[in-house]
Amino acid sequence: MATPITEPFDLLRLSLAERVFVKLRGDRELRGTLHAYDGHMNLIMGDVEESTYVVDVDESGEVGSGVRVSVQWRAACADLVAQAGHRPGL
């Protein structure tokens, strides 16, 4: 039987070690592997790709075309987790 998802932390718990998509304020998005989280919903992720949507505005104030800018962040997540003192799910 599948585990029911009744609150946000249920979804986080089931998403550990999975690739996740996180939408942030300011037209920013993160895609990466979820390694840990805490009660404040701080996330520790690895192999993260950050995307930002940039809109060009010309001199007249007209909105031009949008451009998606992506940056890859690769770090040794195990080192980051150990330094932060976080344990998965805490």
C-alpha positions as CSV (number, residue, x, y, z in Angstrom):
1,M,0.0,0.0,0.0
2,A,1.3,3.4,-0.9
3,T,2.2,5.9,1.9
4,P,-0.4,8.8,1.9
5,I,0.9,12.3,1.5
6,T,-1.0,14.5,3.9
7,E,1.4,17.3,4.7
8,P,4.5,18.8,2.9
9,F,7.0,17.0,5.1
10,D,5.6,13.7,3.9
11,L,6.5,14.6,0.3
12,L,10.0,15.7,1.4
13,R,10.6,12.4,3.2
14,L,9.5,10.4,0.2
15,S,11.7,12.6,-2.1
16,L,15.0,12.0,-0.3
17,A,17.7,10.8,-2.7
18,E,15.4,11.7,-5.7
19,R,15.8,14.4,-8.3
20,V,13.5,17.3,-7.3
21,F,12.3,20.6,-8.8
22,V,12.2,23.6,-6.5
23,K,10.6,26.9,-7.7
24,L,11.8,30.0,-5.8
25,R,10.9,33.7,-5.7
26,G,12.5,36.0,-8.3
27,D,11.9,33.6,-11.3
28,R,14.6,31.2,-10.0
29,E,14.3,27.4,-10.2
30,L,16.5,24.6,-8.8
31,R,16.8,21.0,-10.1
32,G,18.9,18.6,-8.1
33,T,19.1,15.6,-5.8
34,L,17.5,16.1,-2.4
35,H,19.9,14.8,0.4
36,A,18.4,16.3,3.6
37,Y,15.9,18.8,5.0
38,D,15.0,20.3,8.4
39,G,11.9,21.6,10.1
40,H,12.3,25.0,8.5
41,M,12.3,23.4,5.0
42,N,15.9,24.2,4.4
43,L,17.1,21.8,1.8
44,I,20.4,20.2,1.2
45,M,20.7,19.3,-2.5
46,G,23.5,17.9,-4.7
47,D,24.2,18.2,-8.5
48,V,22.1,21.3,-8.6
49,E,21.2,23.3,-11.7
50,E,19.9,26.8,-11.1
51,S,17.8,28.5,-13.7
52,T,16.8,32.2,-13.8
53,Y,14.4,33.7,-16.3
54,V,15.6,37.0,-17.6
55,V,13.3,39.4,-19.5
56,D,14.8,42.0,-21.8
57,V,13.2,45.5,-21.7
58,D,14.1,48.0,-24.4
59,E,14.4,51.8,-23.9
60,S,10.7,52.4,-24.5
61,G,9.8,50.0,-21.7
62,E,8.5,47.3,-24.0
63,V,9.1,43.8,-22.8
64,G,11.2,41.8,-25.2
65,S,12.0,38.2,-25.4
66,G,12.8,36.1,-22.3
67,V,16.0,34.2,-21.9
68,R,16.5,31.3,-19.5
69,V,20.0,31.3,-17.9
70,S,21.2,28.1,-16.3
71,V,24.1,27.5,-14.0
72,Q,25.3,24.1,-12.9
73,W,26.4,23.7,-9.2
74,R,28.3,20.6,-8.5
75,A,29.8,20.0,-5.1
76,A,30.6,17.1,-2.8
77,C,27.2,17.1,-1.0
78,A,28.4,14.6,1.7
79,D,31.0,17.2,2.7
80,L,28.4,20.0,2.8
81,V,26.0,17.8,4.9
82,A,28.8,16.9,7.4
83,Q,29.9,20.5,7.7
84,A,26.3,21.7,8.4
85,G,25.7,18.9,10.9
86,H,22.4,17.9,9.2
87,R,21.0,14.5,9.1
88,P,18.4,13.4,6.5
89,G,14.9,14.2,7.7
90,L,15.9,16.2,10.7
